[in-house]
């Protein structure tokens, strides 16, 4: 860009900021009410006002100005850029439903654009960043997994694919943690069948997560409490083969050995099938 072009751009941005003036929140509110005629500004000037607000960590106000670009100049290149920036601004302000809506519109309008991958990633983050403590409802986790899979499968060569895979694994681990939390609750209250159901989910559906060794050990505990020694032995055998260096294996070994039991595939139930798959490599 030439020196005169740079000066013109700077003068335009400064003029807009000066005209809107004062407290950013109040000027944005005036613009929303129509007290300031946004039509008098160019798409670039309104866009730069959005960037200015974003730099001041005023995400909602930035999103408003980016939305104005789209409203006033709907078919311009600035409108396309403003839409992805609006999604980002809403996310920065933790306005997740609004961020998700803007990101989805970008994907719908510009599915082949380079920034579509980032829009899909922002959509996934709008769910992922709301995942908090294990004990709460996990609906958001399932939605995050689905959206992250969209990044991985639809944009595998994008710069966001690796980050999406990492977050996918963490969210997947989070779901397993929820099952473990409930399973431990039942185990402490000696509701062994209910506990076994939860630990089984971890072993069968979340076997690649960090919770699987403990789940197998808890199965040993629960089955021994019910007098189902063959199942306890089989759970211990799987644990010993796959996680022999873990503390959970040591605990299970002590429990079984203390009763004169070997860690071996002694049952004919679902654990025997898991044993055949994970230890013997037989899937049929």
PyMOL commands that set and color helices and strands:
alter all, ss='L'
color gray80, all
select helices_A, chain A and resi 3-20+24-33+38-40+43-55+59-72+77-92+96-109+116-128+139-154+161-188+192-205+212-225+229-242+247-258+270-278
alter helices_A, ss='H'
color red, helices_A
deselect
rebuild
show_as cartoon
